[in-house]
Amino acid sequence: MRFMVIMKASEESESGQLPTTEMLAEMGKFNEELVKAGVMLAGEGLTSSADGARVRFAGNAEPTVIDGPFTETKELVAGFWILQVKSKEEVIEWVRRVPNTDGAHHEIEIRRIAEAEDFGDNLTPELREAEERLRGEAAKNA
């Protein structure tokens, strides 16, 4: 099973405050543990929402672009991991080990990534083949 582990933003991350050298070292150690265990597929930190934009779709109207920063910090993402583990319980155990070096209040959301079988018969053999081909081509871009 693959899971997206979503580190929610904080006032510090949204202010553009950079993590300390110690914080980066602790997170690096944790990421190394994930890689050595063979569960980390990807992981990245994100810049503040001031650098971002949202595109809002409303029916048949032209999409609207909204530039950041965005005000609801608790709804924003500061970073993520993609982990491949055997169960939700296993990913929870990994997340419980995320370093909280600054002692601040943080929230991490865990979401299972949908797999082909989750779409049932709606994902026809032709669509599945096209999806697999696109994944192969996208991997070349990484």
DSSP file with accessible surface (Angstrom, degrees, kcal/mol):
  #  RESIDUE AA STRUCTURE BP1 BP2  ACC     N-H-->O    O-->H-N    N-H-->O    O-->H-N    TCO  KAPPA ALPHA  PHI   PSI    X-CA   Y-CA   Z-CA
    1    1 A M              0   0  105      0, 0.0    84,-2.4     0, 0.0     2,-0.4   0.000 360.0 360.0 360.0 139.7    0.0    0.0    0.0
    2    2 A R  E     -A   84   0A  45    111,-0.4   111,-2.8    82,-0.2     2,-0.4  -0.869 360.0-172.1-106.1 140.9    1.2    3.5   -0.8
    3    3 A F  E     -AB  83 112A   5     80,-2.9    80,-2.6    -2,-0.4     2,-0.6  -0.977  20.7-139.2-130.0 144.0    0.3    6.4    1.5
    4    4 A M  E     -AB  82 111A  67    107,-3.5   107,-2.6    -2,-0.4     2,-0.6  -0.921  17.4-158.0 -98.8 124.7    0.8   10.1    1.2
    5    5 A V  E     -AB  81 110A   0     76,-2.8    76,-1.9    -2,-0.6     2,-0.6  -0.940  11.1-158.8-104.9 115.9    2.0   11.6    4.5
    6    6 A I  E     -AB  80 109A  18    103,-3.8   103,-2.8    -2,-0.6     2,-0.7  -0.882   8.6-152.5-109.0 114.3    1.1   15.3    4.5
    7    7 A M  E     -AB  79 108A  31     72,-2.4    71,-3.3    -2,-0.6    72,-1.3  -0.763  23.6-135.4 -82.9 117.2    2.9   17.6    6.9
    8    8 A K  E     -A   77   0A  32     99,-2.7    69,-0.3    -2,-0.7    99,-0.2  -0.409  22.9-105.5 -72.1 152.1    0.6   20.5    7.6
    9    9 A A        -     0   0   11     67,-2.3     2,-0.3    64,-0.5    98,-0.1  -0.259  31.9-158.0 -71.9 161.2    1.9   24.1    7.4
   10   10 A S     >  -     0   0   17     96,-0.1     4,-2.5     1,-0.1     5,-0.2  -0.827  37.1 -98.5-129.4 172.7    2.6   26.1   10.5
   11   11 A E  H  > S+     0   0  155     -2,-0.3     4,-1.5     1,-0.2     6,-0.2   0.896 125.3  52.3 -59.9 -35.8    2.8   29.9   11.1
   12   12 A E  H  4>S+     0   0   70      2,-0.2     5,-1.5     1,-0.2     4,-0.4   0.938 110.4  44.9 -66.4 -47.2    6.6   29.4   11.0
   13   13 A S  H >45S+     0   0   37      1,-0.2     3,-0.9     2,-0.2    -1,-0.2   0.883 114.5  49.6 -67.0 -34.2    6.6   27.6    7.6
   14   14 A E  H 3<5S+     0   0   29     -4,-2.5    36,-0.2     1,-0.2    -1,-0.2   0.764 103.1  60.4 -74.9 -23.8    4.2   30.1    6.2
   15   15 A S  T 3<5S-     0   0   83     -4,-1.5    -1,-0.2    -5,-0.2    -2,-0.2   0.593 116.1-113.9 -77.5  -9.2    6.2   33.0    7.3
   16   16 A G  T < 5 +     0   0   43     -3,-0.9     2,-0.2    -4,-0.4    -3,-0.2   0.496  60.4 159.7  88.1   4.1    9.1   31.7    5.2
   17   17 A Q      < -     0   0  121     -5,-1.5    -1,-0.3    -6,-0.2    -2,-0.1  -0.441  37.5-130.6 -62.6 124.9   11.2   31.0    8.3
   18   18 A L        -     0   0  144     -2,-0.2    -1,-0.1    -3,-0.1     2,-0.1  -0.498  20.7-106.5 -78.4 146.6   13.9   28.5    7.4
   19   19 A P        -     0   0   64      0, 0.0    -1,-0.1     0, 0.0     2,-0.0  -0.407  40.9-107.2 -67.2 150.5   14.4   25.4    9.4
   20   20 A T     >  -     0   0   65      1,-0.1     4,-2.5    -2,-0.1     5,-0.2  -0.264  27.6-106.3 -71.6 166.1   17.6   25.4   11.5
   21   21 A T  H  > S+     0   0  112      1,-0.2     4,-2.4     2,-0.2     5,-0.2   0.895 123.5  53.2 -57.6 -40.6   20.6   23.3   10.7
   22   22 A E  H  > S+     0   0  133      2,-0.2     4,-2.5     1,-0.2    -1,-0.2   0.909 108.1  49.2 -63.4 -42.8   19.7   21.1   13.6
   23   23 A M  H  > S+     0   0   38      2,-0.2     4,-2.4     1,-0.2     5,-0.2   0.923 111.8  48.8 -62.0 -44.8   16.1   20.6   12.3
   24   24 A L  H  X S+     0   0  102     -4,-2.5     4,-2.4     1,-0.2    -2,-0.2   0.899 111.3  50.2 -63.5 -39.1   17.4   19.8    8.8
   25   25 A A  H  X S+     0   0   52     -4,-2.4     4,-2.3     2,-0.2    -2,-0.2   0.926 111.2  48.2 -65.7 -43.6   19.9   17.3   10.2
   26   26 A E  H  X S+     0   0   76     -4,-2.5     4,-2.1     2,-0.2    -2,-0.2   0.912 113.6  46.6 -63.5 -43.0   17.2   15.5   12.3
   27   27 A M  H  X S+     0   0   52     -4,-2.4     4,-2.9     1,-0.2    -1,-0.2   0.896 109.9  54.6 -67.8 -36.3   14.8   15.3    9.3
   28   28 A G  H  X S+     0   0   37     -4,-2.4     4,-2.3    -5,-0.2    -2,-0.2   0.911 107.8  49.6 -61.2 -41.9   17.7   14.0    7.2
   29   29 A K  H  X S+     0   0  118     -4,-2.3     4,-2.0     2,-0.2    -1,-0.2   0.913 111.8  48.4 -62.2 -44.0   18.3   11.2    9.7
   30   30 A F  H  X S+     0   0    7     -4,-2.1     4,-2.2     2,-0.2    -2,-0.2   0.940 111.2  49.5 -63.0 -45.5   14.6   10.3    9.7
   31   31 A N  H  X S+     0   0   43     -4,-2.9     4,-2.5     1,-0.2    -1,-0.2   0.888 108.1  54.7 -61.6 -36.5   14.5   10.3    5.9
   32   32 A E  H  X S+     0   0  102     -4,-2.3     4,-3.0     1,-0.2    -1,-0.2   0.906 106.4  51.3 -63.6 -40.2   17.6    8.1    5.9
   33   33 A E  H  X S+     0   0   78     -4,-2.0     4,-2.0     2,-0.2    -2,-0.2   0.920 110.1  49.7 -60.8 -42.9   15.8    5.6    8.2
   34   34 A L  H  <>S+     0   0    0     -4,-2.2     5,-2.1     2,-0.2     6,-1.0   0.920 113.4  45.7 -61.7 -44.2   12.8    5.6    5.8
   35   35 A V  H ><5S+     0   0   88     -4,-2.5     3,-1.5     1,-0.2    -2,-0.2   0.938 112.2  49.9 -66.1 -46.6   15.1    5.0    2.8
   36   36 A K  H 3<5S+     0   0  161     -4,-3.0    -1,-0.2     1,-0.3    -2,-0.2   0.841 108.7  53.4 -62.4 -32.4   17.1    2.3    4.5
   37   37 A A  T 3<5S-     0   0   56     -4,-2.0    -1,-0.3    -5,-0.2    -2,-0.2   0.561 112.7-124.0 -76.5 -10.4   13.9    0.5    5.5
   38   38 A G  T < 5S+     0   0   58     -3,-1.5    -3,-0.2    -4,-0.4    -2,-0.1   0.706  82.8 106.8  76.7  22.6   12.8    0.6    1.8
   39   39 A V      < +     0   0    9     -5,-2.1    45,-2.9    44,-0.1     2,-0.6   0.659  48.6  90.8-107.4 -16.7    9.5    2.4    2.5
   40   40 A M  E     +C   83   0A  43     -6,-1.0    43,-0.2    43,-0.2     3,-0.1  -0.696  35.4 165.2 -88.6 119.9   10.2    6.0    1.2
   41   41 A L  E    S-     0   0A  89     41,-3.2     2,-0.3    -2,-0.6    -1,-0.2   0.718  71.4 -14.5 -96.4 -31.8    9.3    6.5   -2.5
   42   42 A A  E     +C   82   0A  38     40,-1.4    40,-3.0     2,-0.0    -1,-0.4  -0.973  57.1 178.2-164.0 159.7    9.5   10.3   -2.4
   43   43 A G  E     +C   81   0A  16     -2,-0.3     2,-0.3    38,-0.3    38,-0.2  -0.846   8.6 166.8-170.6 134.1    9.5   13.2    0.0
   44   44 A E  E     -C   80   0A 124     36,-2.3    36,-2.7    -2,-0.3     2,-0.3  -0.996  27.7-132.8-150.1 149.9    9.8   17.0   -0.4
   45   45 A G  E     -C   79   0A  65     -2,-0.3     2,-0.3    34,-0.3    34,-0.3  -0.743  27.4-140.9 -96.3 152.5    9.3   20.2    1.6
   46   46 A L        -     0   0   88     32,-3.5     3,-0.1    -2,-0.3     2,-0.0  -0.864  11.5-118.0-115.2 149.5    7.3   23.0    0.0
   47   47 A T        -     0   0  100     -2,-0.3   -33,-0.1     1,-0.2   -34,-0.0  -0.286  52.4 -73.7 -73.7 169.8    7.8   26.7    0.1
   48   48 A S    >   -     0   0   20    -35,-0.1     3,-1.9     1,-0.1    -1,-0.2  -0.139  43.7-106.5 -64.1 161.8    5.2   29.0    1.7
   49   49 A S  G >  S+     0   0   13      1,-0.3     3,-1.8     2,-0.2    19,-0.2   0.662 111.7  80.8 -66.6 -12.4    1.9   29.6    0.0
   50   50 A A  G 3  S+     0   0   51      1,-0.3    -1,-0.3   -36,-0.2    18,-0.1   0.819  94.8  47.8 -60.7 -27.4    3.1   33.1   -0.8
   51   51 A D  G <  S+     0   0  118     -3,-1.9    -1,-0.3    16,-0.1    -2,-0.2   0.436 108.4  77.2 -88.2  -2.8    4.9   31.4   -3.7
   52   52 A G    <   -     0   0   32     -3,-1.8    16,-2.7    -4,-0.1     2,-0.3  -0.333  57.8-157.1-105.0-176.9    1.8   29.5   -4.8
   53   53 A A  E     -D   67   0B  57     14,-0.3     2,-0.4    -2,-0.1    14,-0.2  -0.970   9.8-140.7-151.5 158.7   -1.4   29.9   -6.6
   54   54 A R  E     -D   66   0B  94     12,-2.8    12,-3.2    -2,-0.3     2,-0.6  -0.960   7.3-150.5-121.7 145.1   -4.8   28.2   -6.6
   55   55 A V  E     -D   65   0B  78     -2,-0.4     2,-0.5    10,-0.2    10,-0.2  -0.975  16.0-157.9-115.9 117.3   -6.9   27.6   -9.7
   56   56 A R  E     -D   64   0B 147      8,-3.2     8,-2.5    -2,-0.6     2,-0.4  -0.843   2.4-159.3-102.3 128.7  -10.6   27.5   -8.9
   57   57 A F        +     0   0  154     -2,-0.5     2,-0.4     6,-0.2     5,-0.1  -0.906  10.9 178.4-106.1 133.7  -13.1   25.7  -11.2
   58   58 A A    >   -     0   0   64     -2,-0.4     3,-1.9     3,-0.4    -2,-0.0  -0.847  54.0 -70.4-138.8  96.6  -16.8   26.7  -11.1
   59   59 A G  T 3  S-     0   0   77     -2,-0.4    -1,-0.2     1,-0.3     0, 0.0  -0.266 106.2 -22.4  58.8-133.8  -19.0   24.9  -13.5
   60   60 A N  T 3  S+     0   0  181     -3,-0.1    -1,-0.3     2,-0.0    -3,-0.0   0.404 107.1 115.1 -91.4   1.6  -18.5   26.0  -17.1
   61   61 A A  S <  S-     0   0   62     -3,-1.9    -3,-0.4     1,-0.1     3,-0.1  -0.280  81.8 -88.4 -69.5 157.5  -17.0   29.3  -16.2
   62   62 A E        -     0   0  166      1,-0.1    -1,-0.1    -5,-0.1    -6,-0.1  -0.421  55.5 -97.6 -61.4 137.0  -13.4   30.1  -17.0
   63   63 A P        -     0   0   50      0, 0.0     2,-0.4     0, 0.0    -6,-0.2  -0.288  37.3-135.8 -58.5 144.9  -11.0   28.9  -14.2
   64   64 A T  E     -D   56   0B  82     -8,-2.5    -8,-3.2    -3,-0.1     2,-0.5  -0.881   7.6-143.5-106.7 134.2  -10.0   31.6  -11.8
   65   65 A V  E     -D   55   0B  92     -2,-0.4     2,-0.5   -10,-0.2   -10,-0.2  -0.844  13.6-169.8 -99.4 129.6   -6.4   32.0  -10.6
   66   66 A I  E     -D   54   0B  51    -12,-3.2   -12,-2.8    -2,-0.5     2,-0.2  -0.977  14.2-143.3-119.8 118.3   -5.9   33.1   -7.0
   67   67 A D  E     -D   53   0B 121     -2,-0.5   -14,-0.3   -14,-0.2   -17,-0.1  -0.540  31.8 -91.8 -80.8 147.2   -2.4   34.0   -6.0
   68   68 A G  S    S+     0   0   16    -16,-2.7   -18,-0.2   -19,-0.2     2,-0.1  -0.185  78.2  97.1 -73.7 172.9   -1.0   33.2   -2.5
   69   69 A P        -     0   0   91      0, 0.0     2,-0.3     0, 0.0   -19,-0.1   0.490  58.9-157.7 -80.8 159.9   -0.4   33.7    0.3
   70   70 A F        -     0   0   26     -2,-0.1   -21,-0.1     1,-0.1   -20,-0.1  -0.812  10.4-143.1-107.8 148.0   -3.4   31.9    1.7
   71   71 A T  S    S+     0   0  127     -2,-0.3     2,-1.8     1,-0.2     3,-0.2   0.804  78.7  79.2 -87.1 -31.1   -4.7   32.6    5.2
   72   72 A E    >   +     0   0   88      1,-0.2     3,-2.0     2,-0.1     4,-0.4  -0.534  54.2 177.8 -83.1  82.7   -5.9   29.3    6.6
   73   73 A T  G >  S+     0   0   36     -2,-1.8     3,-2.1     1,-0.3   -64,-0.5   0.874  75.2  61.8 -53.0 -42.0   -2.5   27.9    7.7
   74   74 A K  G 3  S+     0   0  149      1,-0.3    -1,-0.3    -3,-0.2    -2,-0.1   0.704 103.6  51.2 -63.8 -15.5   -4.0   24.7    9.2
   75   75 A E  G <  S+     0   0  115     -3,-2.0    -1,-0.3   -67,-0.1    -2,-0.2   0.441  95.7  91.9 -97.5  -0.9   -5.4   23.8    5.7
   76   76 A L  S <  S-     0   0   13     -3,-2.1   -67,-2.3    -4,-0.4     2,-0.4  -0.560  70.5-127.8 -98.1 160.4   -2.0   24.2    3.9
   77   77 A V  E     -A    8   0A  58    -69,-0.3   -69,-0.2    -2,-0.2     3,-0.1  -0.893  19.5-179.8-109.6 132.3    0.7   21.7    3.2
   78   78 A A  E     -     0   0A  21    -71,-3.3   -32,-3.5    -2,-0.4     2,-0.3   0.626  69.0 -28.6-102.0 -19.8    4.4   22.3    4.2
   79   79 A G  E     -AC   7  45A   7    -72,-1.3   -72,-2.4   -34,-0.3    -1,-0.4  -0.977  57.2-147.9-179.5 175.6    5.7   19.0    2.8
   80   80 A F  E     -AC   6  44A  49    -36,-2.7   -36,-2.3    -2,-0.3     2,-0.3  -0.991   5.8-152.5-157.5 160.6    5.0   15.4    2.1
   81   81 A W  E     -AC   5  43A  18    -76,-1.9   -76,-2.8    -2,-0.3     2,-0.5  -0.967  12.6-146.7-128.6 149.5    6.3   11.8    1.9
   82   82 A I  E     -AC   4  42A  27    -40,-3.0   -41,-3.2    -2,-0.3   -40,-1.4  -0.991  27.9-175.7-111.8 117.1    5.1    9.0   -0.3
   83   83 A L  E     -AC   3  40A   3    -80,-2.6   -80,-2.9    -2,-0.5     2,-0.6  -0.936  20.6-152.3-117.7 140.6    5.6    5.8    1.7
   84   84 A Q  E     +A    2   0A  98    -45,-2.9     2,-0.2    -2,-0.4   -82,-0.2  -0.956  36.3 147.1-113.0 113.1    5.0    2.2    0.6
   85   85 A V        -     0   0    8    -84,-2.4     3,-0.1    -2,-0.6    -2,-0.0  -0.801  56.8-107.0-136.6 177.5    4.2    0.0    3.6
   86   86 A K  S    S+     0   0  178     -2,-0.2     2,-0.3     1,-0.1   -84,-0.1   0.723  91.0   0.1 -84.2 -22.1    2.1   -3.1    4.4
   87   87 A S     >  -     0   0   32    -86,-0.1     4,-1.8     1,-0.1     5,-0.2  -0.984  68.3-103.6-159.8 166.1   -0.7   -1.3    6.4
   88   88 A K  H  > S+     0   0  119     -2,-0.3     4,-2.4     1,-0.2     5,-0.2   0.878 119.8  58.5 -63.0 -36.4   -2.1    1.9    7.8
   89   89 A E  H  > S+     0   0  124      1,-0.2     4,-2.1     2,-0.2    -1,-0.2   0.899 104.5  50.4 -61.6 -39.8   -0.9    0.8   11.2
   90   90 A E  H  > S+     0   0   56      2,-0.2     4,-2.0     1,-0.2    -1,-0.2   0.923 110.1  48.5 -66.0 -42.9    2.7    0.6    9.8
   91   91 A V  H  X S+     0   0    0     -4,-1.8     4,-2.6     1,-0.2    -2,-0.2   0.907 109.5  53.9 -66.1 -35.6    2.6    4.1    8.3
   92   92 A I  H  X S+     0   0   61     -4,-2.4     4,-2.4     1,-0.2    -1,-0.2   0.927 106.3  52.5 -62.2 -42.1    1.2    5.5   11.6
   93   93 A E  H  X S+     0   0  112     -4,-2.1     4,-0.5     1,-0.2    -1,-0.2   0.907 110.6  47.5 -61.5 -40.2    4.1    3.9   13.4
   94   94 A W  H >< S+     0   0   30     -4,-2.0     3,-1.4     1,-0.2     4,-0.2   0.934 111.2  50.7 -63.9 -45.7    6.5    5.7   11.0
   95   95 A V  H >< S+     0   0   24     -4,-2.6     3,-1.9     1,-0.3    -2,-0.2   0.876 100.8  62.2 -64.5 -34.5    4.7    9.0   11.4
   96   96 A R  H 3< S+     0   0  188     -4,-2.4    -1,-0.3     1,-0.3    -2,-0.2   0.744 101.7  55.2 -61.4 -19.6    4.9    8.8   15.2
   97   97 A R  T << S+     0   0  128     -3,-1.4    -1,-0.3    -4,-0.5    -2,-0.2   0.443  74.4 124.8 -93.5  -2.7    8.7    8.9   14.8
   98   98 A V  S <  S-     0   0   22     -3,-1.9     2,-0.1    -4,-0.2   -71,-0.1  -0.386  71.4-109.4 -58.5 129.3    8.8   12.1   12.7
   99   99 A P        -     0   0   27      0, 0.0     2,-0.3     0, 0.0     3,-0.1  -0.380  26.2-165.8 -64.4 136.3   11.2   14.5   14.6
  100  100 A N    >   +     0   0   84      1,-0.1     3,-1.3    -2,-0.1    -2,-0.0  -0.616  23.9 161.4-116.2  66.3    9.5   17.4   16.3
  101  101 A T  T 3   +     0   0   67     -2,-0.3    -1,-0.1     1,-0.3   -78,-0.0   0.739  69.6  50.0 -65.8 -25.2   12.8   19.3   16.9
  102  102 A D  T 3  S-     0   0   64     -3,-0.1    -1,-0.3     2,-0.1     3,-0.1   0.534  99.6-132.2 -91.7  -5.9   11.2   22.7   17.5
  103  103 A G    <   +     0   0   60     -3,-1.3    -2,-0.1     1,-0.2    -3,-0.0   0.611  59.8 138.0  69.6   9.1    8.7   21.4   20.0
  104  104 A A        -     0   0   26      1,-0.1     2,-0.5   -94,-0.0    -1,-0.2  -0.251  64.7 -90.1 -80.6 172.3    5.9   23.3   18.2
  105  105 A H        +     0   0  186     -3,-0.1     2,-0.3    -2,-0.0    -1,-0.1  -0.759  54.5 169.4 -84.6 124.1    2.4   22.0   17.5
  106  106 A H        -     0   0   74     -2,-0.5     2,-0.4   -96,-0.1   -97,-0.1  -0.941  22.1-151.1-132.1 156.9    2.3   20.2   14.2
  107  107 A E        -     0   0  129     -2,-0.3   -99,-2.7   -99,-0.2     2,-0.4  -0.995   6.3-165.9-131.2 137.4   -0.3   18.0   12.4
  108  108 A I  E     -B    7   0A  41     -2,-0.4     2,-0.4  -101,-0.2  -101,-0.2  -0.988   7.9-154.4-123.6 129.2    0.4   15.3    9.9
  109  109 A E  E     -B    6   0A  55   -103,-2.8  -103,-3.8    -2,-0.4     2,-0.5  -0.838   3.6-154.7-103.2 141.6   -2.3   13.8    7.7
  110  110 A I  E     +B    5   0A  47     -2,-0.4     2,-0.4  -105,-0.2  -105,-0.2  -0.972  15.6 175.6-118.3 126.8   -2.1   10.3    6.3
  111  111 A R  E     -B    4   0A 144   -107,-2.6  -107,-3.5    -2,-0.5     2,-0.2  -0.998  28.4-126.6-133.7 131.2   -4.0    9.4    3.1
  112  112 A R  E     -B    3   0A 121     -2,-0.4     2,-0.4  -109,-0.2  -109,-0.3  -0.553  27.7-124.6 -72.7 137.6   -3.9    6.1    1.2
  113  113 A I        -     0   0   40   -111,-2.8  -111,-0.4    -2,-0.2     2,-0.1  -0.711  30.0-111.8 -83.3 130.0   -3.1    6.5   -2.5
  114  114 A A        -     0   0   47     -2,-0.4     2,-0.2  -113,-0.1    -1,-0.1  -0.362  32.2-154.3 -63.5 137.0   -5.7    5.0   -4.7
  115  115 A E    >   -     0   0   47     -2,-0.1     3,-1.8     1,-0.1     4,-0.4  -0.704  32.2 -98.4-107.5 165.5   -4.6    1.9   -6.7
  116  116 A A  G >  S+     0   0   30      1,-0.3     3,-1.9    -2,-0.2     4,-0.2   0.881 121.4  58.0 -52.4 -42.9   -6.0    0.6  -10.0
  117  117 A E  G >  S+     0   0  130      1,-0.3     3,-1.2     2,-0.2    -1,-0.3   0.735  91.5  71.1 -66.0 -17.6   -8.1   -2.0   -8.2
  118  118 A D  G <  S+     0   0   72     -3,-1.8    -1,-0.3     1,-0.2    -2,-0.2   0.713  93.2  57.4 -68.7 -18.3   -9.9    0.7   -6.2
  119  119 A F  G X  S-     0   0  112     -3,-1.9     3,-1.4    -4,-0.4     4,-0.4   0.436  89.5-165.4 -94.8  -0.7  -11.6    1.8   -9.4
  120  120 A G  G X   -     0   0   41     -3,-1.2     3,-1.3     1,-0.2    -1,-0.2  -0.110  62.1 -16.3  56.0-144.0  -13.2   -1.5  -10.1
  121  121 A D  G 3  S+     0   0  159      1,-0.3    -1,-0.2    -4,-0.0    -2,-0.0   0.630 123.3  78.9 -70.5 -15.0  -14.7   -2.2  -13.6
  122  122 A N  G <  S+     0   0  142     -3,-1.4     2,-1.3     1,-0.2    -1,-0.3   0.783  82.2  69.3 -64.7 -25.9  -14.7    1.6  -14.4
  123  123 A L  S <  S-     0   0   35     -3,-1.3    -1,-0.2    -4,-0.4    -4,-0.1  -0.754  85.4-160.2 -92.9  90.1  -10.9    1.3  -15.1
  124  124 A T     >  -     0   0   47     -2,-1.3     4,-3.0     1,-0.1     5,-0.2  -0.190  31.8-103.4 -66.3 163.1  -11.2   -0.8  -18.3
  125  125 A P  H  > S+     0   0   97      0, 0.0     4,-2.4     0, 0.0     5,-0.2   0.884 124.4  52.4 -55.4 -35.5   -8.2   -2.9  -19.6
  126  126 A E  H  > S+     0   0  135      2,-0.2     4,-2.2     1,-0.2     5,-0.2   0.915 111.3  44.9 -67.3 -44.0   -7.7   -0.1  -22.2
  127  127 A L  H  > S+     0   0   95      2,-0.2     4,-2.5     1,-0.2    -1,-0.2   0.897 112.6  52.1 -66.9 -37.8   -7.6    2.6  -19.6
  128  128 A R  H  X S+     0   0   86     -4,-3.0     4,-2.5     2,-0.2    -2,-0.2   0.928 110.1  48.8 -63.2 -43.1   -5.4    0.6  -17.3
  129  129 A E  H  X S+     0   0  145     -4,-2.4     4,-2.3    -5,-0.2    -2,-0.2   0.918 111.7  48.8 -63.0 -43.1   -2.9    0.0  -20.2
  130  130 A A  H  X S+     0   0   33     -4,-2.2     4,-2.5     2,-0.2    -1,-0.2   0.913 111.2  50.7 -63.9 -40.1   -2.9    3.7  -21.0
  131  131 A E  H  X S+     0   0   78     -4,-2.5     4,-2.5     2,-0.2    -2,-0.2   0.926 110.4  48.7 -63.3 -45.2   -2.3    4.6  -17.3
  132  132 A E  H  X S+     0   0  119     -4,-2.5     4,-2.1     2,-0.2    -1,-0.2   0.899 110.7  51.2 -63.7 -38.7    0.6    2.1  -17.1
  133  133 A R  H  X S+     0   0  138     -4,-2.3     4,-2.3     2,-0.2    -2,-0.2   0.938 110.7  48.3 -64.0 -44.7    2.1    3.6  -20.3
  134  134 A L  H  X S+     0   0   92     -4,-2.5     4,-2.9     1,-0.2    -2,-0.2   0.899 109.6  52.6 -63.4 -40.7    1.9    7.1  -18.9
  135  135 A R  H  X S+     0   0  129     -4,-2.5     4,-2.1     1,-0.2    -1,-0.2   0.904 109.0  50.4 -60.8 -42.0    3.4    6.1  -15.6
  136  136 A G  H  X S+     0   0   38     -4,-2.1     4,-1.0     2,-0.2    -2,-0.2   0.919 113.2  45.0 -61.6 -43.2    6.3    4.6  -17.5
  137  137 A E  H  X S+     0   0   98     -4,-2.3     4,-0.7     1,-0.2     3,-0.5   0.896 111.4  52.7 -69.0 -38.9    6.9    7.7  -19.5
  138  138 A A  H >X S+     0   0   57     -4,-2.9     3,-1.1     1,-0.2     4,-0.6   0.875 102.0  60.2 -64.1 -35.6    6.5   10.0  -16.5
  139  139 A A  H >< S+     0   0   68     -4,-2.1     3,-0.8     1,-0.3    -1,-0.2   0.840  98.1  58.9 -61.3 -31.0    9.2    7.9  -14.7
  140  140 A K  H 3< S+     0   0  174     -4,-1.0    -1,-0.3    -3,-0.5    -2,-0.2   0.776 102.0  54.9 -67.6 -26.4   11.6    8.9  -17.5
  141  141 A N  H <<        0   0  143     -3,-1.1    -1,-0.2    -4,-0.7    -2,-0.2   0.638 360.0 360.0 -79.5 -16.5   11.0   12.5  -16.6
  142  142 A A    <<        0   0  125     -3,-0.8    -3,-0.0    -4,-0.6     0, 0.0  -0.183 360.0 360.0 -71.8 360.0   12.0   12.0  -12.9
